[in-house]
Amino acid sequence: MGRDRWKLLLSTPELRQQTTRDYYRLITGVDEVVGSLVAQLKKLDIDKNTLIVFMGDNGFLLGEHGLEGKWFGFEESIRVPLIISGGAMPKSLQGISSRQLALNIDIAPTLLSLAGIHPPDSMQGYDLLAVEQKKRPARRDFFYEHTYLGSPRLPKVEGVVTSDLKYMLYTEHGYEELYDLAKDPHETLNLAKHSSEKVRLEKLRKRYEELKRQVK
């Protein structure tokens, strides 16, 4: 599906320009709405007691890896914006940029904590601000899966992502990918078949199996 959509929307210079312009028009529209929201909060004089969480549900491939869409484990697809802002943020955390791994399941416990409510122990996710304040250790990895439809339209993929490595397994085909995100952030070199990477590959295979058992 990603390849079919690439052909339809990005396969010529003209299509690529139009598709990219249209995509960024959408993003600009979102920015304008957020600006209007912030202005209204200030007008109502409640901006100092308000938190704004700005994030997306997925990234998007605009031709990278010869694909178009949101269903793949590449960085362009799984990374999303996350900005927590507003006058209610603790002063010590305003204006900082974090490198910690954050997931959408972290939003609820983070907001509960900011509201002075202890998140239930059964709740998944991290209090992101507690990590920034060194009150709890940062997440070191996470389990990834996209199993909607399956081959040939969207091959089923599972894996594990760390801050500097990524392991992906196309479960229907037994095909593995290993990327060194620190040295190869655009994921251009699959290291899974490299003999020099056996130790790191096996370590991530084991971690993948461990995380898969946990999510079930």
C-alpha positions in Angstrom: 0.0 0.0 0.0 2.8 2.4 0.8 4.4 1.8 -2.6 1.1 2.1 -4.4 0.4 5.5 -2.7 4.0 6.6 -3.5 3.3 6.0 -7.2 0.0 7.9 -7.0 1.3 10.9 -5.0 5.1 11.2 -5.2 6.4 9.4 -8.3 7.0 12.5 -10.4 8.6 15.8 -9.4 5.2 17.5 -10.0 3.3 15.1 -7.9 5.9 15.3 -5.1 5.8 19.1 -5.0 2.0 19.1 -4.9 1.6 16.4 -2.3 4.3 17.9 -0.1 2.7 21.4 -0.3 -0.7 20.0 0.5 0.6 18.1 3.5 2.3 21.2 4.9 -0.8 23.2 4.3 -2.6 20.9 6.7 0.2 21.4 9.3 0.0 25.1 8.9 -3.7 25.0 9.5 -3.2 23.1 12.7 -0.6 25.7 13.8 -3.1 28.5 13.1 -5.8 26.8 15.2 -3.4 26.3 18.1 -2.5 30.0 17.9 -6.1 31.0 18.1 -6.6 28.7 21.1 -3.7 30.3 23.0 -5.0 33.8 22.2 -8.4 32.8 23.6 -6.9 31.4 26.8 -5.1 34.7 27.3 -8.2 36.7 26.6 -10.1 34.7 29.2 -7.2 35.2 31.6 -6.9 31.4 32.3 -3.6 30.8 30.4 -1.6 30.7 33.6 -3.6 27.8 34.9 -3.8 25.8 31.7 -1.6 23.1 30.1 -1.5 22.5 26.4 -0.4 19.1 25.1 0.4 19.2 21.4 1.1 15.8 19.8 0.2 13.7 16.8 -1.0 10.1 16.6 1.6 9.1 14.0 4.3 10.4 11.7 4.2 10.2 7.9 6.4 9.1 5.1 6.5 11.5 2.2 8.6 9.5 -0.2 11.3 8.3 2.3 12.2 4.7 1.6 10.1 4.8 -1.5 6.9 4.8 0.6 4.0 7.1 1.4 1.9 6.8 4.5 1.9 6.0 8.2 2.0 2.3 8.7 5.7 1.5 8.8 8.3 1.2 11.5 10.7 3.8 10.1 11.5 6.9 12.1 9.6 9.2 9.8 6.5 7.2 10.6 6.7 6.4 14.3 8.1 9.7 15.6 5.5 12.3 16.5 5.6 15.8 17.9 5.1 16.2 21.6 5.0 19.6 23.2 3.7 20.2 26.8 3.3 23.9 27.4 1.4 26.5 29.4 1.6 28.6 32.5 0.7 25.7 34.7 4.0 23.9 33.9 6.5 23.9 36.7 9.0 26.8 36.2 12.0 24.4 36.3 10.6 22.5 33.3 9.6 25.4 31.1 11.5 25.8 27.9 13.5 22.6 28.1 13.9 20.0 25.3 14.1 16.3 26.3 15.6 13.3 24.6 13.7 10.7 26.6 11.6 8.1 24.8 7.9 9.1 25.1 4.8 7.3 24.1 1.1 8.3 23.8 0.3 6.1 26.9 2.5 8.5 28.9 0.1 11.5 28.5 -2.5 10.3 31.0 -0.2 9.6 34.0 1.7 12.8 33.2 -1.4 14.9 33.3 -2.7 13.2 36.5 0.6 13.9 38.2 0.5 17.6 37.2 -3.0 17.7 38.7 -1.7 16.4 41.9 -3.3 12.9 41.5 -1.2 9.8 41.8 -1.6 7.6 38.7 -3.0 4.2 39.5 -0.4 1.5 39.6 -2.3 -0.5 36.9 -2.0 2.4 34.4 0.4 2.0 31.6 2.8 4.8 30.8 5.4 7.0 32.5 5.0 10.4 34.2 7.3 12.2 31.8 7.9 15.1 34.1 9.0 12.8 36.9 11.6 11.4 34.6 12.8 14.9 33.8 13.0 15.7 37.5 15.1 12.5 38.1 12.3 11.0 40.3 12.1 7.8 38.2 14.4 6.2 35.5 13.8 6.9 31.9 12.3 4.4 29.5 15.0 2.5 27.8 13.0 0.9 25.0 9.5 0.1 23.8 7.7 -2.6 21.9 6.5 -1.8 18.4 3.8 -3.5 16.4 1.7 -2.9 13.3 -0.4 -5.9 12.4 -3.3 -4.3 10.5 -4.3 -6.0 7.2 -1.1 -8.0 6.7 0.6 -9.0 3.5 0.5 -8.2 0.7 -1.1 -4.8 1.5 0.6 -4.0 4.7 3.1 -6.6 6.0 2.8 -7.3 9.7 5.7 -5.9 11.7 6.8 -6.2 15.3 10.0 -5.1 17.0 11.8 -3.1 19.7 13.1 0.4 19.6 15.7 1.9 21.9 17.2 5.4 21.9 20.0 4.3 19.4 18.9 1.0 17.9 15.9 -0.5 16.2 15.0 -4.1 15.5 12.1 -5.0 13.3 10.7 -8.4 12.4 8.3 -8.9 9.5 6.5 -11.7 11.2 4.8 -13.2 8.1 8.1 -13.5 6.3 10.8 -14.0 9.0 12.6 -10.9 7.6 14.7 -8.9 10.1 15.9 -5.4 10.1 18.5 -3.8 12.4 19.4 -0.2 12.3 21.9 1.9 14.2 20.0 5.0 14.7 22.9 6.9 16.2 25.1 6.4 13.2 22.4 5.9 10.5 19.4 8.1 11.6 17.8 7.7 8.1 17.9 3.9 8.3 19.7 3.3 5.0 21.8 0.3 6.1 20.1 -2.9 7.4 22.7 -4.5 9.7 20.7 -7.7 10.4 22.9 -9.9 8.1 26.2 -8.3 9.2 28.3 -10.9 11.1 29.8 -8.0 13.2 26.3 -7.3 14.6 25.5 -10.7 15.9 25.8 -9.7 19.6 23.6 -6.6 19.3 21.1 -8.5 17.1 20.7 -11.4 19.5 20.3 -9.0 22.4 17.5 -7.2 20.7 15.9 -10.5 19.6 15.7 -11.5 23.3 14.4 -8.2 24.4 11.7 -8.3 21.6 10.5 -11.7 22.9 10.5 -10.4 26.5 8.4 -7.3 25.6 6.1 -9.3 23.4 5.3 -11.6 26.3 4.6 -8.6 28.5 2.2 -6.9 26.1 0.1 -10.1 25.9 
